[in-house]
């Protein structure tokens, strides 16, 4: 068998039009000695020896990362709105080969009068996102955020196997860091150039009891099984390469493999992420809710501003009439929080139990004259964020809320920490005495529809994408009670 490969050579690119803008932060993903990294097509070069791992990878979000229509639309809008200052920041993790090979410069288009970055018209191999060679060439994690990685160019495939079988296709190297969360950290902790905490998954895990007990990212997202790392190789402990998380393909069903399989695995994982408890409190005339986070990081986590976890509560009287509802959606499918730019009925769900993140653009932070002043302003804004999960925001927070990470310089977090329990309550004191039935669901989705609609309006996102967005029921509770 001949090992098929394509060599992506680092090249200097002269911008055809205009000058490259000064990015808000430098390109950080790099290779040893600025040498070219040999990139192979997993489905051609790797599958013959590693069929199981490649079959798992090809339906994963690592393979999907450069094809995601939301990513493509966000990249288009980010370049235009930031005047190109986002630079290579997003593509470093989503399209690492393109970033390394300088294939996707930010250019000013004199006809459209916009900064643009073409992440669509790329070689099919480059579009395969985070390939085997990217993950298995990590030589150094410089910093646990923002793609601070150095990729080795020595051709050694690194991993957790201490006694790899010699073969004529590639050399292998045992690297104990591949059994640790640090190897995942740089693309799963993101701070933008203005200091907003866009993704904190690694940090959330690092300060949890999971890390203290030695439970890693791989424990949940690359579970172990007994099998062969390579065809005809010995049976040993190996890992799944589906990288199941919370994202699923939003492409048409026939444009990316594993459409239903990945949705089923994602929903199954989400159902293990929390314990949902509801109790009728007769003395307080209330329903008390507890959500115990069982995940190794906050709930929700990831690109947190896009993730939504909330409780839907519907209460009916003895005649079957709905007399109370919270967590139900407006006519466009958005949560009825208190931010007018998010939904059609802001403030109409004052008992909302919501967990997620609002991104903010705080003018006072930009105007601050010192880092100490910025710290004080951020602390003050964070305190103002506390009611966010209850469907209430201050006027200042509402005015500062923005949709996208490149516009933000701080954030409102209302997340359930790892191994923490969130408590909430529905006040039913306005209901008359009588018998009632309650139906509650703990729900999750990866994008709010208002974000996808904005991408439709400003970046040409296909409106069909939001119709493919699943809402996952993480847990349910049913109970009957009598109000005195």
Steps between C-alpha positions, in 0.01 A plus 500: 500500500630842409434769755305772324560848625484859409762741623375843590794738463511817701504789258524875499186655360487848356159656541345571165310801623573734788712428805461236765343657808679489831325212683378544854729213597767309309468165328607251765470156343841416358737218400851403594757728337232633260532183298221351290268252669415190300123468490337174399143429402364280781256324270773411250824480694389389847186292454674192358685440827267682741150439357313522830655827615459665159138390477436658839693819416323557168165563673655703782504874554874499439425400141205741488684804637575660163166412342271635769272757332473703822882520520522606134238773549659619824841520332352712222333734746799512737738613226259767380404639841850488650653655186717192465644520850377150589769377260573127533357467848193291416651287226793390718274244667232450234730480195850453644661390172372812324629718784844336498532525123380862494225400258232725647634853538268782590465728194320822429267464203475835323176399330310393811688748725536224759780296647461139391651159574420214266450187712279332239702463181775283642655167411268219621778365721538835674124513556521176699580713801685346793656194341704212644827677421397815686407329826778241491776755427462716811854552626433770757209677664643846554192630681168340582296737284470663158668231287836549672628178345821398329465216250797273434624453144701183566231266366461316830142416593465567871255324731441297813631163384823428685601207278391591146547232236768606248365541150615637165235771471591733784707509816323522834588662829358447848403831655335485845346846452252341260333335797456841664253782445779741415518360147142624448538830681617749239193476279256461789584817692465826309549860607444763233728795436293725725509268801156339471492136613345336195564137593615378840454124483858406587517749788165379633630143500840594642352648817247222552502185705518304175853628439597429861381140459690454175192496277599658170326635190572164340314317779167625363575610145740221395387202709722194521424158357693183421585480133766548236674829440594373155369218286674171585653663807474368856190547710565780746330795672407753232269802483193599304553781248145630468587788740134516599411835654195718445535618139348315207509559126262772381565416136238318292474137600682376188791747514679371810512140625356371825214750516268288716770298674677807639172657609411185692843485669487870585154472654610193699800689639288802591259277690788396727609860562249598768267368766168683496283512813165674561311517831171660594543735796156531657607751764642741241237416235785437257677242290864468602746395229852362531740437212811311604780527247660161438733618222871563545458870419230764523153444361477618230857524376691546176433810291284599791320802355336271245401224744166505677377286788160580646198355677161482333220483756132461408234474769139402436196514724260212555315596181820462296538873439848653498515738795876554524788473256866591503780410262260489208610677182383796297360468147851485352625234740700723734511487878302790647783653701505870587723617212294663223750419227470128583126437464157636417367497857779627728428490870187285469661204676616648833534156662719362221768253610772545239871412496740642246706805415428848368787671320544868581666804353572723800608852389656573839746211458623640169535844658681376813846647553653207690467125547393556862216720382393232251494243781272722709264563208482130415419415863222760503352371174523140620298591809235660278476174306374291793126511411558394138394141555169613646382676188596841638778736393588856589465769234880530485551130434230498232658797323843334505390155376650397165452189289853413391838438668709745297283791623521411870738617770331321792222256573209415728533140612209314652639147493475198728853420612645151492356292785281793605123501543287787375185570699193679374138538592172574325273722710143372461342723763281672242321173416178412684470197722446176315658202331770546238734301280844620401717395208861617502784446255869587522592610148817571304594644161825619342377826344227751577291560188555876526872447435432287194247754368760775537746288302231457233452875476863608515704205374275305264446195720249261344168540691462122491788468748289609795237243407763228550590624848396235755370571847600214729291395799759428767251395768130512585288513814125453543313560825153561635440727797226683685525865590345567843 
